[in-house]
Amino acid sequence: MNKVSNLWLAAVLGLLISAVLTALFLPRSFALSAFSDIIQSLLLLSGALAFVPLVLGSTGRTRLFWALITAGLVLWLSYQVFWSYTEIVLRRDVPDLCAWDVVLFLHIVPLMAALALRPHVPPDEYAARVGRLDFALLIIWWFYLYVLIVMPWQYVVPDIAAYNRNLQDVYNAEKLAFLLGLLACWMTSKGEWRKFYIALFGMSVCYSAGSTFANWAIARKTYYSGSFYDLPLLGAMASLTWIGLRTRTEKPDSELPETSTVYGVWIARVSMVAAYSLPLFAAWAVLDLFVPPKIRAFRLTLTLLAALCMGVMVFLRQQLLDRELMRLLSYSRDAFDNLKRLQAQILQSEKLASLGQLVGGAAHELNNPITAMLGYSDLLMSTPLNPEQQSVAVKIGQRVRRTRSLVASLISFARQAPAPKTPLDLNTLARTAVKLTQTQSEALEIEIRTELDNALPRVSGDSNQLLQVCLQLLSNCLHLLNERGGRIVTVSTAREGNTCVLQIHAAANPESNSEAAFETRKLEPAAGLSLSACAGILQEHHGRISHELRKEGGVVLRVEMPIADLRAPKTKEATVPVLWQSQPYA
C-alpha cells in the first residue's frame, strides 16, 4: 500500500481508538451518543470509499462485483446516517416501528448478488441472461419474505414486540445466507480472491455477533449509543477500510470450469425452490389462525402477487433456456459435421501419403534408365544422320526429356519435408535454367531471350526446387511452341513492390490458337502434374504461379515470390549447381 493508504488507515485506527476510549470511560450522555453516531457514520463512509478505486480499476463482471459491494455499503451508510440524524439533530430515539429498517435489511441483498457473480472463476457455459433472471428471482424472494413476515406487524396490525421478533428472525436468516455464500466462495477461490473472501467473512461474523449482542442489550434495556455494546460493530466497520485498501483485483482462475458449471446448475435449482415455496407460504398464511384476519388476508394477497410476478419471470427464463438449448443443439450438429469432414480429410491424407511414398520410390527407380536413354539420344543426334533420321532422333530426345521432367515432378510431388531456405538470386536461377535447356531449344530451333533486372532483390527459398520450377515452366513453353508454332521465348525478371516476378513469354504465331494450345497442354497428364508440382513448390515458398493468354498470340507464365527479409540472421547463401553464375547469358 502507498503512503496515502497508510495515512488513511491511520486515521481510521484513530477514530476506532477514540470510540473505544469514550465507550469505556465516559458515562451515558447525549454527547457520547452523538460522538458514537458520528464515528460510525465516518467509518462506514470510509469503508464505502475504499472500494471505489476497485470499481474504477476493473472491467466487466469484476467491476459489477465491486459496484454491488459498494452499493451494499452505501445502503448501510444511509441507514446509519438516518440513525445519527434522528438522535443528534432531532434528539429523539429511533422509533420502534421504523420504515428505515427495510434499508438495513436490503443492504445485504447487493452483497449476496455480488457473491452470486463469483468473479474469481471464468464465465461458465450457463447462459448469462438465464443466470441474471435466477438472481432476480432470488432478490424478489428475499424482499417478498421481508414484506410477508415483518411489514404486517408494522402497517397492517402494528405490534412492536411481534415486529421486532420477526425482523430479527428474518435479518438473522439473511445474514446466515450471506455467511454461507462467503464460505462457499472462499472454498472455491485462490490467491487474492481467497484472502478477500476470508477477510469479508471475518468482518461479517464480527458484525453479526455485535448485532446480536446489541439486540440482547436492547431487550434488557441496557443498550445506549456509544456503549461498549457497539465495540464489535465499530471493529467490523473499521475493517471495511482495511479490506478495501489492501485488496487487489485479480483475473479469474481458469482452473475451475467444472465448479463454475455446477454452480450455475445450483443457482437455477435454488431459484426454482424459491418459486415453488410460494404455495407453502400461501398455505401458511391461510392456516395460521394465531394472527389477525387482516394479516392473513394481506399475506395471501401478497403471495398471489408474488406468484404472478415470479411466474412471469420463470416463463421468460424458460424461453431463454429453450433458445440456449437450441443454440447448443445447432452447435453440436455443426461440430459433428465438421468432425466427419475432418475424419474424411485425415483418411484422404493418409491415402495420399501412402501414394506419395509409392510414387517417390518408383520415380527414383526410373531415373537410372531415363538418364541412359537421354545420353544415348544425345549421342545419336551427334552422329551423321539424314534429315528424316535427325527428326526422329530429336523427337526421341524430346520425349525422354519430357519423361525426365515428369519423374522430377513426381519426386517433388511426393516430397513431404520442406527444404531449408536461404537467400537466392532469381536472375541466376533464370540464367541456369536457360543454359540447361539450351540443347533442347537449339534442337527445336527456338530462340530464348533474357531480359533480367540486375538490381533485383533476393528471394528466400531452396535453390534445387526453384530451379526445377524454372526448368519445368521453360520446358513446357518450348514444347508448346514446337507443337503450335512460334520461335521465340522471352525470360524476364522485375520487381513489383515487395515481390520479385519471373515471367516466361512463349510468343506463338498469331495464326495459331494459343488459348486452345495452352488448355490442351494443361490437360495432358505430364503437363498437368508438372504445373501442380510447381504450384506446390511455390506455395511452400509463399509464392504463386499464374498464366495469361495474350491476344496477339502466346502465353505468359508468371511466378511471383516475396522479397527475402534482410533483417533475418544472415546465412550462407546457397549456390546454384552450375559454374557460370556470374556470366550473363544472352
C-alpha positions, -999 to 999 in steps of 0.1 A, spaced: 0 0 0 11 36 -7 16 65 16 -20 78 12 -34 44 21 -12 42 52 -24 76 63 -60 67 56 -57 35 77 -40 55 105 -70 79 105 -95 51 107 -75 35 135 -75 68 154 -113 70 151 -117 34 164 -94 40 194 -112 72 203 -146 54 201 -133 26 223 -119 51 249 -151 71 251 -173 39 254 -152 26 283 -147 58 303 -175 83 295 -209 79 312 -242 78 292 -250 112 277 -261 130 246 -226 139 237 -215 102 239 -243 91 217 -236 119 192 -199 112 191 -206 74 186 -231 80 158 -207 103 140 -178 79 144 -199 50 129 -210 72 100 -174 82 93 -162 46 95 -189 34 70 -182 63 47 -145 54 47 -153 18 40 -175 26 10 -149 50 -4 -122 24 0 -140 2 -26 -144 30 -52 -109 25 -67 -116 -12 -72 -148 -3 -91 -129 22 -113 -98 -1 -118 -117 -31 -131 -139 -40 -160 -168 -63 -169 -181 -88 -144 -154 -78 -118 -165 -41 -120 -201 -51 -114 -190 -72 -84 -172 -43 -67 -201 -20 -76 -226 -42 -58 -203 -44 -28 -201 -7 -27 -239 -4 -32 -245 -26 -1 -221 -5 20 -238 27 8 -272 14 19 -257 5 53 -242 40 55 -276 56 46 -293 38 75 -266 49 99 -269 85 87 -307 83 93 -300 69 128 -275 97 135 -298 124 122 -326 111 144 -305 110 176 -283 141 170 -305 166 150 -340 155 161 -327 145 196 -350 116 200 -347 78 199 -353 59 167 -389 47 166 -396 11 172 -417 7 141 -391 23 117 -396 24 80 -359 26 75 -354 -9 89 -361 -22 54 -329 -3 42 -309 -22 69 -324 -55 57 -318 -47 20 -282 -37 23 -272 -73 24 -291 -81 -8 -265 -64 -31 -237 -81 -12 -254 -115 -19 -259 -106 -55 -222 -97 -57 -212 -131 -43 -235 -148 -69 -214 -132 -97 -183 -151 -85 -157 -130 -103 -129 -154 -92 -140 -180 -117 -143 -178 -155 -178 -174 -170 -194 -209 -173 -214 -224 -200 -246 -215 -183 -263 -187 -202 -257 -153 -187 -292 -140 -193 -307 -170 -177 -284 -166 -147 -294 -130 -142 -331 -140 -141 -322 -166 -114 -306 -138 -94 -336 -115 -99 -359 -143 -87 -339 -147 -55 -337 -110 -48 -375 -107 -53 -379 -137 -30 -359 -121 -2 -379 -88 -5 -411 -108 -5 -400 -126 26 -394 -93 44 -428 -79 34 -446 -111 42 -432 -116 77 -422 -82 90 -443 -55 74 -478 -68 85 -469 -60 121 -457 -26 111 -485 -13 89 -515 -38 89 -518 -45 126 -490 -26 145 -473 -47 171 -439 -37 184 -430 -70 200 -440 -91 170 -424 -66 147 -390 -68 164 -391 -105 168 -400 -112 131 -375 -85 119 -347 -101 139 -355 -136 127 -356 -126 90 -325 -105 94 -306 -133 110 -316 -157 83 -304 -132 57 -270 -128 75 -267 -166 77 -273 -170 40 -247 -143 33 -221 -160 56 -227 -194 39 -222 -177 5 -189 -162 17 -178 -195 29 -186 -212 -4 -167 -185 -24 -138 -188 0 -136 -226 -5 -136 -223 -43 -112 -194 -47 -74 -189 -47 -48 -162 -42 -60 -126 -36 -97 -136 -40 -94 -162 -12 -78 -135 11 -106 -111 3 -134 -136 10 -119 -147 43 -115 -111 54 -151 -102 44 -162 -134 62 -144 -123 94 -160 -88 92 -194 -103 87 -190 -126 117 -179 -98 139 -208 -76 127 -234 -104 132 -220 -111 167 -221 -74 176 -256 -70 162 -268 -100 183 -250 -86 213 -266 -52 209 -301 -67 204 -297 -87 236 -288 -55 254 -318 -36 239 -341 -64 251 -326 -60 286 -330 -22 284 -292 -17 289 -282 -5 255 -275 31 245 -255 46 216 -218 48 224 -218 20 249 -193 -9 249 -220 -29 231 -211 -10 200 -175 -20 200 -179 -52 178 -199 -32 154 -172 -5 153 -145 -31 147 -164 -45 118 -170 -11 103 -133 -1 106 -122 -34 90 -140 -24 58 -115 3 50 -86 -21 55 -102 -48 33 -109 -23 5 -74 -7 5 -55 -40 7 -75 -59 -19 -60 -61 -54 -81 -71 -84 -71 -104 -100 -82 -123 -131 -105 -153 -128 -89 -186 -121 -91 -206 -153 -87 -239 -134 -123 -240 -121 -146 -245 -151 -163 -276 -137 -171 -260 -104 -184 -230 -123 -208 -252 -143 -221 -270 -112 -226 -236 -96 -248 -224 -124 -270 -255 -121 -274 -250 -83 -284 -213 -88 -311 -225 -111 -323 -251 -86 -323 -227 -57 -343 -201 -78 -369 -229 -86 -371 -238 -50 -378 -202 -41 -406 -201 -67 -421 -234 -55 -420 -221 -19 -448 -196 -26 -477 -221 -23 -463 -232 10 -463 -196 22 -498 -192 9 -509 -223 29 -492 -210 60 -509 -176 56 -543 -193 54 -537 -219 82 -521 -196 107 -550 -189 130 -530 -171 156 -526 -139 136 -554 -113 130 -576 -119 98 -562 -87 83 -527 -101 84 -538 -134 69 -556 -115 40 -525 -93 35 -501 -122 33 -524 -142 10 -528 -113 -14 -490 -106 -13 -483 -142 -21 -506 -143 -51 -490 -111 -65 -455 -125 -59 -465 -158 -76 -478 -138 -106 -446 -118 -108 -422 -148 -103 -443 -169 -127 -437 -144 -155 -400 -144 -147 -400 -182 -148 -417 -182 -182 -391 -157 -195 -364 -179 -180 -377 -209 -198 -379 -191 -231 -343 -180 -228 -333 -215 -218 -350 -230 -248 -331 -206 -271 -299 -215 -254 -306 -252 -258 -314 -248 -295 -282 -229 -300 -262 -256 -283 -280 -283 -304 -272 -264 -336 -236 -260 -324 -234 -298 -316 -247 -307 -351 -222 -284 -368 -194 -298 -346 -204 -334 -356 -205 -325 -393 -171 -309 -390 -158 -339 -372 -170 -362 -400 -154 -339 -426 -121 -339 -406 -121 -377 -405 -126 -379 -442 -98 -354 -448 -75 -374 -425 -83 -406 -443 -76 -389 -477 -44 -375 -463 -33 -410 -453 -41 -423 -487 -21 -395 -504 8 -401 -480 9 -438 -489 6 -430 -526 33 -404 -523 57 -429 -508 49 -454 -536 53 -428 -564 85 -414 -549 101 -449 -547 91 -457 -583 103 -424 -596 137 -429 -581 140 -463 -598 131 -448 -632 158 -421 -630 187 -445 -640 172 -459 -672 159 -424 -682 194 -410 -678 208 -437 -700 182 -431 -727 189 -394 -726 226 -400 -731 220 -424 -760 196 -400 -776 221 -371 -774 248 -394 -788 225 -404 -816 218 -368 -826 256 -360 -827 262 -387 -853 258 -381 -891 221 -387 -899 198 -379 -929 171 -353 -923 144 -379 -916 166 -397 -891 176 -364 -875 140 -355 -870 133 -389 -853 163 -385 -830 151 -351 -820 117 -364 -811 132 -393 -791 154 -368 -771 123 -345 -766 102 -373 -752 130 -386 -730 134 -351 -715 96 -349 -710 97 -382 -692 126 -370 -670 107 -338 -662 77 -359 -653 98 -381 -629 113 -350 -613 77 -336 -608 67 -369 -592 96 -368 -568 88 -332 -559 51 -340 -555 58 -369 -532 83 -349 -511 69 -343 -476 96 -324 -456 102 -288 -467 138 -280 -477 158 -253 -458 155 -219 -474 183 -194 -480 186 -161 -499 188 -166 -537 193 -146 -568 163 -152 -591 184 -139 -621 210 -166 -615 183 -193 -614 168 -180 -647 202 -180 -664 209 -215 -652 175 -228 -664 182 -212 -699 216 -228 -700 203 -262 -691 176 -261 -718 200 -248 -745 204 -282 -761 167 -287 -763 159 -252 -776 186 -255 -803 172 -288 -814 137 -273 -817 152 -242 -834 136 -219 -807 154 -188 -795 154 -180 -758 159 -143 -749 166 -129 -714 156 -95 -700 168 -96 -664 167 -68 -639 203 -66 -625 190 -47 -594 165 -74 -585 165 -82 -547 170 -117 -535 143 -142 -526 143 -169 -499 140 -205 -510 156 -238 -519 178 -235 -550 171 -270 -563 133 -267 -560 131 -233 -576 155 -243 -604 132 -272 -610 102 -248 -613 121 -226 -638 132 -257 -659 97 -271 -659 80 -239 -670 106 -232 -696 103 -268 -710 65 -265 -711 68 -233 -732 93 -249 -756 70 -279 -762 41 -256 -766 58 -235 -793 71 -266 -811 36 -280 -814 16 -248 -821 42 -227 -839 64 -199 -827 102 -195 -824 109 -170 -795 107 -175 -757 114 -145 -735 126 -149 -699 124 -117 -678 126 -106 -642 114 -75 -624 105 -61 -590 69 -51 -582 66 -36 -547 77 -63 -522 76 -90 -548 101 -104 -573 85 -115 -606 98 -141 -631 79 -141 -665 83 -166 -693 66 -154 -725 61 -180 -752 53 -160 -783 32 -182 -806 23 -174 -842 -8 -152 -843 -25 -176 -867 -24 -204 -841 -50 -209 -814 -29 -200 -783 -57 -205 -758 -66 -239 -772 -29 -248 -772 -24 -238 -736 -56 -256 -724 -45 -287 -744 -11 -287 -728 -25 -282 -693 -48 -312 -698 -20 -335 -707 -10 -357 -678 26 -347 -678 20 -310 -681 -8 -310 -655 13 -329 -629 43 -306 -637 23 -274 -631 7 -289 -599 42 -297 -586 54 -262 -595 24 -247 -577 31 -268 -547 67 -257 -545 58 -221 -548 31 -224 -521 58 -237 -498 79 -206 -506 49 -182 -501 47 -175 -538 22 -182 -566 21 -190 -603 -4 -177 -628 -8 -176 -666 -20 -150 -691 -32 -156 -726 -21 -128 -749 -45 -115 -776 -16 -113 -801 -8 -149 -795 12 -168 -770 12 -175 -733 29 -157 -703 37 -178 -673 42 -156 -643 59 -166 -610 57 -142 -580 78 -146 -548 82 -123 -518 115 -105 -513 137 -121 -486 136 -105 -452 170 -88 -449 165 -83 -412 167 -121 -406 200 -136 -395 223 -140 -424 232 -175 -435 255 -188 -461 239 -182 -495 230 -213 -514 247 -217 -547 230 -228 -579 247 -260 -591 263 -245 -622 297 -229 -629 285 -198 -648 266 -178 -621 284 -145 -628 283 -149 -666 252 -134 -681 237 -154 -708 221 -138 -739 
